[in-house]
């Protein structure tokens, strides 16, 4: 049986699963669906349309499912979809999607078993995978895709349409303006690749043979003179294919990620390829505000 504090507000149009606990001064709006065992500690705001799977824990002053901060938003029924077992710490904000078109289904998506620490912001139309850790004050702009098992250090900021490859590590205060290759560590204002995220890979039980292969591939891709120009990257990719490293499944994933970035990426971001901006109706936006 669910427990709702008498000083909480739950809209009659909200749907609650079994054993949901809602603490004092929480607001659960219409169109919100909470799965079994979710817990809202206190002062939490959930707005719909939003769906939360089982076992999510949400800490005070988090606001999840609010309208997107996007001038193109016209008030449509976009969504926030959240999986199971996530933890949203204090002051986290996650916004719904913006629009339904060829590049977006109007959904912001959070996967399973993620940890969003204090003050994290996830903007409209983002797609966050599973087992992702976002440390304090990470700021994620719209349409960003973060693949599984990624760790992001505190106060890092991500540009719109960036993709962060799986098992990557993004250092604290890093400015992420183009796609982050899977399995790698990136740090700093220039988003410099600092080698393979070996410790993170071991935590996810990726074998030592694969880690060694990824390190060899990373040296070819990032450690030589000549920078990381498209021509230099293509040369390194050909060498990886010719020397047998490509036979490792994780090296194959890394090379396919980089090839797609070279083939269709715009400003170093694959997801920019599907961008279809329209002129923003600023007057309409401020009238709604």
C-alpha positions as CSV (number, residue, x, y, z in Angstrom):
1,X,0.0,0.0,0.0
2,X,1.3,3.5,-0.9
3,X,2.1,6.1,1.8
4,X,1.2,9.7,1.0
5,X,2.1,12.4,3.5
6,X,-0.9,14.6,4.3
7,X,1.0,17.7,3.3
8,X,1.8,16.3,-0.2
9,X,-0.3,16.9,-3.2
10,X,-1.1,14.1,-5.7
11,X,-3.3,15.0,-8.6
12,X,-6.3,12.7,-9.1
13,X,-5.1,12.1,-12.7
14,X,-1.7,10.8,-11.5
15,X,-1.2,7.0,-11.3
16,X,0.7,5.3,-8.5
17,X,2.0,1.8,-8.3
18,X,2.3,-0.3,-5.2
19,X,4.3,0.7,-2.1
20,X,5.0,4.2,-3.4
21,X,6.1,6.6,-0.6
22,X,5.5,10.3,-1.0
23,X,6.9,12.6,1.6
24,X,5.8,16.1,2.8
25,X,5.5,19.0,0.4
26,X,5.8,17.0,-2.7
27,X,3.7,17.8,-5.8
28,X,2.8,15.1,-8.3
29,X,0.9,16.5,-11.2
30,X,-1.5,15.1,-13.7
31,X,-0.1,12.7,-16.3
32,X,2.5,11.3,-13.9
33,X,2.8,7.6,-13.5
34,X,5.0,6.2,-10.7
35,X,6.1,2.6,-10.7
36,X,6.1,0.3,-7.7
37,X,8.4,1.2,-4.8
38,X,9.2,4.7,-5.9
39,X,10.1,7.1,-3.1
40,X,9.8,10.9,-3.1
41,X,11.5,12.1,0.1
42,X,10.2,15.6,0.4
43,X,9.7,18.8,-1.6
44,X,9.8,16.9,-5.0
45,X,7.9,18.2,-8.0
46,X,6.9,15.8,-10.8
47,X,5.1,17.1,-13.8
48,X,3.6,15.2,-16.7
49,X,3.3,13.6,-19.1
50,X,6.0,11.5,-17.3
51,X,6.5,7.8,-16.6
52,X,8.7,6.5,-13.9
53,X,9.6,2.8,-13.6
54,X,9.9,0.9,-10.3
55,X,12.3,1.8,-7.5
56,X,13.3,5.3,-8.3
57,X,14.4,7.5,-5.3
58,X,14.0,11.2,-5.6
59,X,15.5,13.7,-3.1
60,X,14.3,17.1,-2.0
61,X,13.9,20.0,-4.5
62,X,14.2,17.9,-7.6
63,X,11.9,18.9,-10.4
64,X,11.4,16.2,-13.1
65,X,9.2,16.4,-16.2
66,X,8.9,20.2,-16.5
67,X,8.4,21.8,-19.9
68,X,11.5,22.2,-22.0
69,X,13.5,25.4,-22.1
70,X,13.3,25.7,-25.8
71,X,11.8,28.5,-27.9
72,X,10.5,26.0,-30.4
73,X,8.2,24.3,-27.8
74,X,4.6,24.9,-28.6
75,X,3.0,23.3,-25.6
76,X,2.5,19.8,-27.0
77,X,2.2,16.6,-25.0
78,X,5.9,15.6,-25.0
79,X,7.2,13.1,-22.4
80,X,9.8,12.2,-19.9
81,X,10.4,8.4,-19.6
82,X,12.4,7.1,-16.7
83,X,13.5,3.5,-16.2
84,X,14.0,1.6,-12.9
85,X,16.2,2.0,-9.9
86,X,17.5,5.5,-10.6
87,X,18.6,8.0,-7.8
88,X,17.9,11.7,-8.4
89,X,19.7,13.8,-5.7
90,X,18.8,17.2,-4.4
91,X,18.0,20.0,-7.0
92,X,18.2,17.8,-10.0
93,X,16.2,19.0,-13.0
94,X,15.1,16.9,-16.0
95,X,12.9,18.4,-18.7
96,X,10.5,16.7,-21.2
97,X,11.1,16.6,-24.9
98,X,10.4,19.4,-27.3
99,X,8.8,18.3,-30.5
100,X,8.0,15.3,-32.6
101,X,9.7,15.4,-36.0
102,X,12.3,13.4,-38.0
103,X,15.0,13.9,-35.5
104,X,13.1,13.6,-32.3
105,X,10.1,11.7,-30.9
106,X,9.4,14.3,-28.3
107,X,10.8,12.2,-25.4
108,X,13.5,12.8,-22.9
109,X,14.7,9.3,-21.7
110,X,16.5,8.2,-18.6
111,X,17.5,4.5,-18.5
112,X,18.0,2.2,-15.5
113,X,20.1,2.4,-12.4
114,X,21.6,5.8,-13.0
115,X,22.9,8.2,-10.3
116,X,22.3,11.9,-10.9
117,X,24.0,13.8,-8.1
118,X,23.2,17.2,-6.6
119,X,22.3,20.0,-9.1
120,X,22.5,18.0,-12.3
121,X,20.5,19.4,-15.3
122,X,19.3,17.1,-18.1
123,X,17.7,19.2,-20.9
124,X,15.0,18.4,-23.4
125,X,15.2,15.4,-25.8
126,X,18.2,13.8,-24.1
127,X,18.7,10.1,-24.1
128,X,20.6,8.8,-21.0
129,X,21.5,5.0,-21.0
130,X,22.0,2.7,-18.1
131,X,24.5,2.7,-15.2
132,X,25.4,6.3,-15.9
133,X,26.9,8.5,-13.1
134,X,26.6,12.3,-13.4
135,X,28.4,14.0,-10.6
136,X,27.4,17.3,-8.9
137,X,26.3,20.2,-11.2
138,X,26.8,18.4,-14.5
139,X,25.0,20.4,-17.1
140,X,23.6,18.6,-20.2
141,X,22.1,20.6,-23.1
142,X,19.3,19.4,-25.4
143,X,19.5,16.3,-27.6
144,X,22.6,14.8,-25.9
145,X,23.0,11.0,-26.0
146,X,25.0,9.3,-23.2
147,X,25.5,5.6,-23.7
148,X,25.7,3.0,-21.0
149,X,28.3,2.9,-18.1
150,X,29.6,6.4,-18.5
151,X,31.0,8.5,-15.6
152,X,30.9,12.3,-15.8
153,X,32.8,14.4,-13.3
154,X,31.4,17.4,-11.5
155,X,30.6,20.7,-13.2
156,X,31.2,19.2,-16.7
157,X,29.1,20.9,-19.4
158,X,27.9,19.3,-22.6
159,X,26.9,21.0,-25.9
160,X,23.7,20.3,-27.7
161,X,23.6,17.1,-29.8
162,X,26.8,15.6,-28.3
163,X,27.1,11.8,-28.0
164,X,29.2,10.2,-25.3
165,X,30.3,6.7,-26.1
166,X,29.8,3.8,-23.7
167,X,32.2,3.2,-20.8
168,X,33.8,6.7,-21.3
169,X,35.0,8.9,-18.5
170,X,34.6,12.7,-18.7
171,X,36.7,14.6,-16.2
172,X,35.3,17.3,-13.9
173,X,34.8,20.7,-15.4
174,X,35.4,19.4,-18.9
175,X,33.8,21.4,-21.8
176,X,32.3,18.7,-24.0
177,X,31.6,20.3,-27.4
178,X,32.0,17.2,-29.7
179,X,31.4,13.5,-29.4
180,X,33.3,11.6,-26.8
181,X,34.8,8.3,-28.1
182,X,33.7,5.1,-26.2
183,X,36.1,3.6,-23.6
184,X,38.2,6.8,-23.5
185,X,39.0,9.4,-20.8
186,X,38.5,13.1,-21.8
187,X,39.4,16.1,-19.7
188,X,39.7,19.9,-19.8
189,X,38.5,22.8,-21.9
190,X,39.8,21.3,-25.1
191,X,38.3,17.9,-24.3
192,X,41.6,16.2,-24.6
193,X,41.7,12.4,-24.9
194,X,43.9,11.1,-22.1
195,X,43.9,7.4,-23.0
196,X,41.7,4.4,-22.2
197,X,39.4,4.4,-19.2
198,X,41.0,1.1,-18.0
199,X,39.9,1.2,-14.4
200,X,36.3,1.8,-15.5
201,X,36.5,-1.1,-18.0
202,X,37.7,-3.4,-15.3
203,X,34.8,-2.5,-13.1
204,X,32.5,-3.6,-15.9
205,X,34.4,-6.9,-16.3
206,X,35.9,-6.1,-19.7
207,X,38.8,-8.4,-20.2
208,X,42.5,-7.4,-20.1
209,X,43.0,-8.6,-23.7
210,X,40.4,-6.0,-24.8
211,X,41.9,-3.3,-22.6
212,X,45.3,-3.9,-24.1
213,X,43.8,-3.8,-27.7
214,X,42.0,-0.6,-26.9
215,X,45.2,1.0,-25.5
216,X,47.1,0.1,-28.7
217,X,44.2,1.5,-30.8
218,X,44.2,4.7,-28.7
219,X,48.0,5.2,-29.2
220,X,47.4,5.0,-33.0
221,X,44.5,7.4,-32.8
222,X,45.6,10.0,-30.3
223,X,49.3,9.7,-29.4
224,X,51.0,10.6,-32.6
225,X,52.0,13.9,-34.0
226,X,49.7,15.5,-36.5
227,X,46.7,16.1,-34.2
228,X,43.3,14.6,-34.7
229,X,42.4,15.9,-38.2
230,X,40.0,13.8,-40.2
231,X,42.9,12.6,-42.5
232,X,45.0,11.6,-39.5
233,X,42.1,9.7,-38.0
234,X,41.4,7.9,-41.2
235,X,45.0,6.9,-41.4
236,X,44.9,5.5,-37.9
237,X,41.6,3.6,-38.6
238,X,43.2,1.9,-41.6
239,X,46.2,0.9,-39.5
240,X,43.9,-0.5,-36.8
241,X,42.1,-2.6,-39.4
242,X,45.3,-3.8,-41.0
243,X,47.2,-4.9,-37.9
244,X,44.4,-7.2,-36.5
245,X,43.2,-5.0,-33.6
246,X,39.8,-4.8,-35.4
247,X,39.1,-8.4,-34.4
248,X,38.4,-7.3,-30.8
249,X,34.7,-6.4,-30.4
250,X,35.4,-3.3,-28.3
251,X,37.9,-2.0,-30.8
252,X,35.4,-2.6,-33.5
253,X,32.8,-0.5,-31.6
254,X,35.3,2.3,-31.2
255,X,36.2,2.4,-34.8
256,X,32.6,2.2,-36.0
257,X,31.8,5.1,-33.7
258,X,34.7,7.2,-35.1
259,X,33.8,6.3,-38.7
260,X,30.3,7.5,-38.3
261,X,31.5,10.7,-36.8
262,X,33.7,11.3,-39.8
263,X,31.0,10.3,-42.3
264,X,28.0,12.3,-41.1
265,X,29.2,14.4,-38.1
266,X,28.7,18.1,-38.1
267,X,31.0,20.2,-35.9
268,X,32.2,16.9,-34.5
269,X,28.7,15.7,-33.4
270,X,26.9,12.9,-35.2
271,X,23.5,13.9,-33.9
272,X,23.9,17.3,-35.6
273,X,23.3,15.5,-38.9
274,X,19.6,15.1,-38.0
275,X,19.1,18.6,-36.8
276,X,16.2,20.5,-38.4
277,X,15.8,23.7,-36.6
278,X,13.0,26.1,-37.4
279,X,12.7,29.7,-36.5
280,X,11.7,30.2,-32.9
281,X,8.4,31.9,-32.2
282,X,9.9,34.1,-29.4
283,X,6.7,36.2,-29.0
284,X,4.6,33.1,-28.4
285,X,7.2,31.8,-25.9
286,X,7.2,34.9,-23.8
287,X,3.4,35.2,-23.9
288,X,3.2,31.6,-22.5
289,X,5.8,32.5,-19.8
